[in-house]
Amino acid sequence: MRRDVFQAIADPTRRAILSLLALNAMTPNAIAEHFDSSRQAISKHIKILTECRLVDQQQRGREIHYHFNAQKMKEVDIWMEQFRKQWESRFDQLDVLLKNQNKNQ
């Protein structure tokens, strides 16, 4: 089953892993050290992130290093843009309403 970006970022542990990897490439053990979860649980999270391509892996000798794929997060940004426009429009309307209310006082 191919997962999508939204399934991956729905989990707080996976979002935390992405935050770590956005700063620096890391091995699975290095990632796991930041969590109280088992190494196996962290590996499952990494697998999901890899399946949806939010995380890329690179073999370095005997170790695998995981890297954050910022380009893949573009899907989230594109989806959020529609809501961002609605919010901005509503805030603009609220600003006009408040300014008019202040003039009438």
Backbone as CSV, one residue per row, in Angstrom:
resi,resn,N_x,N_y,N_z,CA_x,CA_y,CA_z,C_x,C_y,C_z
1,MET,0.837,-1.178,0.000,0.000,0.000,0.000,0.887,1.248,0.000
2,ARG,0.648,2.117,-0.924,1.402,3.376,-1.007,0.726,4.411,-0.116
3,ARG,1.458,4.966,0.806,0.911,5.975,1.713,1.105,7.356,1.106
4,ASP,0.298,8.298,1.571,0.501,9.652,1.082,1.063,10.532,2.200
5,VAL,1.462,11.711,1.836,2.099,12.642,2.755,1.195,12.944,3.947
6,PHE,-0.096,13.073,3.702,-1.018,13.440,4.768,-1.148,12.339,5.818
7,GLN,-1.121,11.093,5.386,-1.117,9.987,6.347,0.151,10.032,7.190
8,ALA,1.246,10.338,6.552,2.526,10.351,7.259,2.587,11.452,8.305
9,ILE,2.143,12.652,7.965,2.279,13.765,8.913,1.142,13.812,9.936
10,ALA,0.193,12.900,9.817,-0.901,12.849,10.786,-0.420,12.410,12.169
11,ASP,0.681,11.703,12.224,1.186,11.169,13.485,2.210,12.117,14.114
12,PRO,2.055,12.461,15.395,2.992,13.395,16.032,4.431,12.876,16.109
13,THR,4.612,11.582,16.257,5.970,11.035,16.291,6.645,11.210,14.942
14,ARG,5.918,10.973,13.868,6.499,11.147,12.536,6.807,12.610,12.264
15,ARG,5.944,13.515,12.741,6.246,14.942,12.575,7.513,15.307,13.343
16,ALA,7.684,14.728,14.513,8.897,14.992,15.305,10.131,14.443,14.599
17,ILE,10.008,13.284,13.992,11.128,12.712,13.234,11.480,13.629,12.068
18,LEU,10.471,14.128,11.368,10.723,15.046,10.259,11.428,16.309,10.740
19,SER,11.038,16.806,11.889,11.693,17.997,12.443,13.167,17.734,12.724
20,LEU,13.460,16.567,13.256,14.858,16.203,13.503,15.640,16.122,12.200
21,LEU,15.063,15.454,11.216,15.757,15.243,9.947,15.865,16.525,9.127
22,ALA,14.989,17.476,9.381,15.078,18.756,8.673,16.352,19.498,9.080
23,LEU,16.851,19.201,10.268,18.072,19.836,10.756,19.332,19.106,10.326
24,ASN,19.231,17.767,10.240,20.436,16.977,9.997,20.063,15.553,9.602
25,ALA,20.804,14.968,8.679,20.613,13.551,8.341,20.990,12.713,9.559
26,MET,20.272,11.615,9.761,20.513,10.794,10.946,20.340,9.315,10.641
27,THR,20.996,8.492,11.444,20.805,7.048,11.372,19.551,6.687,12.174
28,PRO,18.988,5.504,11.943,17.819,5.095,12.731,18.090,5.098,14.241
29,ASN,19.276,4.649,14.644,19.602,4.641,16.066,19.653,6.058,16.633
30,ALA,20.228,6.974,15.894,20.302,8.364,16.349,18.899,8.965,16.474
31,ILE,18.031,8.627,15.546,16.642,9.104,15.612,15.963,8.523,16.848
32,ALA,16.107,7.219,17.042,15.444,6.522,18.149,15.851,7.066,19.515
33,GLU,17.074,7.578,19.626,17.547,8.120,20.900,16.717,9.302,21.386
34,HIS,15.994,9.946,20.490,15.194,11.121,20.841,13.793,10.769,21.323
35,PHE,13.461,9.487,21.354,12.101,9.065,21.679,12.102,7.992,22.761
36,ASP,10.993,7.908,23.485,10.822,6.864,24.491,10.315,5.566,23.870
37,SER,9.938,5.608,22.605,9.431,4.427,21.900,10.552,3.426,21.650
38,SER,10.157,2.196,21.341,11.147,1.170,21.012,11.789,1.476,19.667
39,ARG,12.946,0.908,19.458,13.656,1.063,18.181,12.796,0.524,17.041
40,GLN,12.067,-0.561,17.315,11.195,-1.160,16.302,10.057,-0.207,15.929
41,ALA,9.475,0.468,16.914,8.385,1.418,16.642,8.901,2.588,15.798
42,ILE,10.079,3.080,16.124,10.666,4.187,15.353,10.955,3.734,13.924
43,SER,11.424,2.504,13.769,11.685,1.962,12.424,10.409,1.916,11.589
44,LYS,9.294,1.587,12.214,8.010,1.573,11.484,7.633,2.977,11.035
45,HIS,7.858,3.952,11.901,7.576,5.340,11.520,8.475,5.773,10.359
46,ILE,9.736,5.420,10.437,10.675,5.770,9.362,10.255,5.095,8.057
47,LYS,9.797,3.872,8.149,9.349,3.151,6.951,8.191,3.886,6.284
48,ILE,7.238,4.350,7.080,6.096,5.089,6.529,6.567,6.383,5.876
49,LEU,7.461,7.092,6.543,7.991,8.336,5.974,8.751,8.082,4.676
50,THR,9.431,6.950,4.618,10.174,6.580,3.403,9.218,6.192,2.280
51,GLU,8.161,5.449,2.621,7.187,5.012,1.613,6.526,6.187,0.905
52,CYS,6.273,7.252,1.642,5.626,8.408,1.006,6.646,9.438,0.523
53,ARG,7.935,9.077,0.621,9.043,9.856,0.090,9.282,11.188,0.805
54,LEU,8.809,11.309,2.044,9.165,12.478,2.845,10.587,12.356,3.358
55,VAL,11.084,11.130,3.370,12.428,10.832,3.852,13.134,9.997,2.793
56,ASP,14.364,10.362,2.492,15.208,9.586,1.578,16.286,8.909,2.404
57,GLN,16.728,7.771,1.925,17.804,7.094,2.638,19.049,7.010,1.775
58,GLN,20.182,7.062,2.457,21.464,6.991,1.765,22.372,6.038,2.547
59,GLN,22.891,5.068,1.842,23.810,4.105,2.449,25.192,4.724,2.550
60,ARG,25.750,4.708,3.753,27.122,5.178,3.972,27.861,4.067,4.707
61,GLY,28.602,3.299,3.958,29.269,2.144,4.558,28.221,1.154,5.029
62,ARG,28.270,0.823,6.295,27.307,-0.132,6.857,26.072,0.549,7.426
63,GLU,26.062,1.872,7.447,24.961,2.618,8.043,24.066,3.245,6.984
64,ILE,22.807,3.387,7.347,21.846,4.108,6.511,21.582,5.445,7.193
65,HIS,21.663,6.509,6.430,21.333,7.842,6.934,20.050,8.297,6.239
66,TYR,19.156,8.843,7.029,17.893,9.345,6.496,17.961,10.858,6.382
67,HIS,17.409,11.359,5.273,17.407,12.783,4.957,15.967,13.234,4.746
68,PHE,15.668,14.430,5.181,14.362,15.045,4.958,14.250,15.479,3.497
69,ASN,13.142,15.140,2.844,12.887,15.533,1.459,11.917,16.715,1.470
70,ALA,12.454,17.913,1.544,11.633,19.119,1.648,10.725,19.305,0.436
71,GLN,11.185,18.879,-0.719,10.388,19.050,-1.936,9.054,18.310,-1.833
72,LYS,9.043,17.176,-1.175,7.819,16.393,-1.038,6.789,17.121,-0.168
73,MET,7.266,17.951,0.749,6.350,18.714,1.597,5.580,19.759,0.797
74,LYS,5.997,20.009,-0.427,5.298,20.951,-1.302,3.835,20.549,-1.476
75,GLU,3.556,19.238,-1.472,2.170,18.766,-1.598,1.295,19.333,-0.484
76,VAL,1.827,19.375,0.705,1.090,19.913,1.837,0.889,21.413,1.657
77,ASP,1.935,22.098,1.238,1.857,23.542,1.032,0.829,23.891,-0.036
78,ILE,0.817,23.154,-1.124,-0.146,23.404,-2.207,-1.572,23.205,-1.707
79,TRP,-1.782,22.154,-0.945,-3.115,21.877,-0.409,-3.538,22.966,0.580
80,MET,-2.603,23.407,1.429,-2.900,24.421,2.435,-3.160,25.795,1.822
81,GLU,-2.616,26.051,0.651,-2.747,27.362,0.024,-4.207,27.770,-0.155
82,GLN,-5.070,26.814,-0.499,-6.480,27.151,-0.685,-7.103,27.676,0.614
83,PHE,-6.706,27.113,1.738,-7.219,27.550,3.024,-6.586,28.875,3.446
84,ARG,-5.326,29.036,3.124,-4.615,30.263,3.447,-5.317,31.452,2.787
85,LYS,-5.727,31.280,1.549,-6.419,32.359,0.827,-7.756,32.674,1.498
86,GLN,-8.487,31.648,1.915,-9.762,31.868,2.598,-9.557,32.601,3.924
87,TRP,-8.556,32.172,4.696,-8.286,32.813,5.981,-7.925,34.275,5.787
88,GLU,-7.065,34.545,4.833,-6.645,35.927,4.588,-7.827,36.788,4.178
89,SER,-8.699,36.258,3.352,-9.879,36.988,2.927,-10.791,37.287,4.115
90,ARG,-10.975,36.314,4.962,-11.840,36.521,6.137,-11.221,37.504,7.129
91,PHE,-9.917,37.448,7.293,-9.259,38.406,8.174,-9.352,39.816,7.601
92,ASP,-9.239,39.928,6.284,-9.391,41.234,5.641,-10.801,41.778,5.885
93,GLN,-11.800,40.924,5.762,-13.183,41.333,6.015,-13.367,41.759,7.470
94,LEU,-12.758,41.032,8.375,-12.839,41.372,9.797,-12.168,42.715,10.065
95,ASP,-11.026,42.960,9.440,-10.345,44.257,9.586,-11.246,45.405,9.151
96,VAL,-11.906,45.247,8.015,-12.809,46.284,7.506,-13.956,46.499,8.490
97,LEU,-14.525,45.435,8.971,-15.632,45.523,9.933,-15.201,46.247,11.205
98,LEU,-14.047,45.902,11.734,-13.561,46.539,12.959,-13.233,48.016,12.744
99,LYS,-12.661,48.356,11.594,-12.363,49.755,11.299,-13.642,50.576,11.199
100,ASN,-14.657,49.998,10.547,-15.941,50.690,10.424,-16.606,50.850,11.779
101,GLN,-16.478,49.866,12.615,-17.068,49.908,13.946,-16.377,50.992,14.789
102,ASN,-15.054,51.094,14.676,-14.315,52.110,15.418,-14.670,53.521,14.951
103,LYS,-14.947,53.686,13.649,-15.336,54.997,13.113,-16.688,55.423,13.657
104,ASN,-17.579,54.466,13.856,-18.934,54.774,14.317,-19.005,55.004,15.818
105,GLN,-17.947,54.811,16.535,-18.008,54.992,17.995,-17.629,56.374,18.391
